[in-house]
Each structure stands twice: as structure tokens, then as C-alpha cells.
Amino acid sequence: MKLDWMGDHRELIEKIIKYGNAYSNTYKLQRSYGTDMMFSASQIQTLEYILEAEDKDEKMSEMAARLGVSRSTFSKNVKNLTEKGLLEKFHLSGNRKDIYVKPSANGRKVYAQYTEFVRELCFDDIFRYAGTISEADKESFIRIMDLFADVLVWYGEKEQELRKLIKIDPNRD
């Protein structure tokens, strides 16, 4: 059966889906990524966002939203990274409620090793190819990916809203 509803965009959508599936299959797997430590892609992305937001004193919920993950996922990653010595937790004097996370010296070292590894593994080729396309084409691709991600996030949240608890009748099997 030919899927006509995608028109001339079938190959693009297929490649986006292929990437999403490949990524989801490895997202939570613990690997060394060229370091002497094991962590998941989800955890290293959390470390990366904390490094990027270090000067902003951004709340964890804001970083989770930028990354497109739930606050609970972000919190679990922070907990794991703290236990591994890659992050440190802080609070303001006089306010123990608001927790801030910062990368540790070891977190910076491990992240530098990770980036060198993944840059050589795949990003050098990606950057070389990306350097051959126009800024307008890059912006279009970025917009396509944003639209796709936004719909997935929105639909996931919408599905959660539609769920409700239904009491189980103890008299039924």
C-alpha cells in the first residue's frame, strides 16, 4: 500500500523517524563514551544543559523544559550525576528549598572527554556536511525538527491529560 498522505516528503519523514528510533534505543543505555565512567545519553545531555545554564542560575524545571524531558526525568539524571561526582548541589543561604546544581571539576573533565569522543565519532562528518548547505536550508531543517519535537511533546502531554483512574471491581476476574 502506498502512503500518499506524505507526498514528496516520505523520505525526509522516514529519516527523521529512523533517527528517533535509533536514538530512543540508546537513550538510557549506560556507555563510557570515551571516558572512564558509565552514563547514558540522557544523563550527559542533562550535564550539558547544566553547563550551558551555569551562569544563569536557571531552575531545574526550566532546564528540563529546554531539554524536552519531564522534571522527574531531569531530577533522576541530576541525582545519578551527583552520585557519580559529576554535579554538585547548592542552596542559597537562608533558603534551603531552592536547589541549584553546578558541574563539579570532574564533571567538566568527563564532559570534555565525552565531547572529544562524539565529535570525532560522528559530529566532524555532520559539521562538514552542514557546512555545505545554506543558512536558509539549515534554518528550515531546524524549524522542521522543532515542529516535529513540539508535536511529540504536546501529544505526550495531551495523552497524559486524557488518562484517568478507573476503579477495579473486586467481584470481576
N, C-alpha and C positions, 0 to 999 in steps of 0.2 A: 504494500500500500504506500503510495507516495504521499508525503506530508506537505501539501501545498500551502498550508497556512503560514509557513515561514518564508515563502517566496525565495528570493535570491540570497537570503541570509542564513540558510540552513548550515552552511559550512562554518560560519562565524559562531553561531549558537552551539554547534557541535563541539567546537574547540573550547569555548567557554565552559561548557558542561564537562568536557574531558578534564580540563584544568581543575574545576571544582571537585570532581570525583577523586582525582589523583591527590589533591590537597587534603580532602577530608579523610582519605585512607591513611594519611601520615600525620595528621594534625596533632594527635595526642600521643603518638609513639615516642618513647624516650630514645634519643640518639645522642652521640657525642658531638656531632657537627664540627669535627676538627679540634675539639677541646679535650681536656681530661675529666670532663664532667658530663653526666647524662641529663638531658632535659628535652622537653617537647617543643615543637614549633610554636604552640600556643604559649608556652612559658617564655620562650625567647622573644616573642612579639610583645609580651607584657613588659619584659625588661626593656625592650627597645622604646616602647611608649613612655615608660617612666624616665628613661634617659632623655628623651625628647622634651618632656614636660618638666624637667628638673628645675628650671629657672622660674616656672610659672606657679609653683605650689598648687598644682591642679589637684582637685579631689579625685579619688579613685573612680567614682561614678562617672565623672567627665571623661577620664581616660578610657574607661570601659566602653562608653558610647562612641568615642572616636574610633576605637578598635573594632566596634561592631559585635561585642560579646556582652553577655549578661554580667551584671555586677557580681553575681555569685561565682561565675567562672573566673572573672578577674581577681576576686578575693582569694579563690583557691590557688590561682597561679602565684599571687603575692605570697601566700603562706608557704607554698613549696619553694619559691625562690629565696625567701627569708631563711627557711630551714637549710637550704644549700649554701647560705652565706653570700648570696648574690645581691640581696637587698637588705636594707636596714629600715626599721620603723621609728618614727618620731612623733611627738605631740608637742604642741605649744605649751609653754609654761602657763599655768592657770586654766588650761583646757585639755583635759585628758581624753575627751570624747573624740575629737577630730584627729585621725591618724594620717600621717604623711609618710610616704615611702620614698626612699632615695637609693640609688645604686651604691653598693659597697665598692671598695677598691678592687676586690676580687671580681665583683660583677662587671666592672669596667674592663678588666683584663680578659675575662671569659668572653664578653661581648666582642672585644677587638679580635680575638682568635676566631670566633664564630663568623664575623663579617669577612675576614680574610678568606676563610674556607668557602663560604657560599658565594662570595664574589668570584673566586676562581672557578668554582664548580659550575655555576650557571649564569651569574649576572654579567660577567665580562661579555659573553656572547649576546645576551639580551641587550646590554647597553650599546654594543657595537651595531646591532641591527636597528635599535631605536634611534641611533644617531643618523641613520639614513632616511628617516621619514620626517615629514614636515611637522612643524609645531601644531598646525591646524589638525593634522591627522592624529597626533598624539592627544590633543585636547578632545577630539571626537572619540577616540578609544577610551580615554579616561571617563568621559561622560557616559559611554555605553556601560562600562564596568560599574560606575556609580549607580546608574539606573537599575542594573541587574541586582546589585547588592542591596540597594534600598528596598526593592520589591521583596527580596527574600527575607530581609529583616522585618519589614512591615507585615508580611504574610505570616511569619513565625509568631509575631506578637499577636496578630489577629486570631490565629488558631488557639493561642493560649487563652484569649479572652472568651472564646466560644465554649470552652470546656466548663463543665460543672459536675459536681459530685452527685451521684445518684445512689441512694441508699439501696443496699443489697437486702433482699427479702430473705431472712434466715430460713423460711419454710420452703424455699426453692433450692434445687440442687445446683 
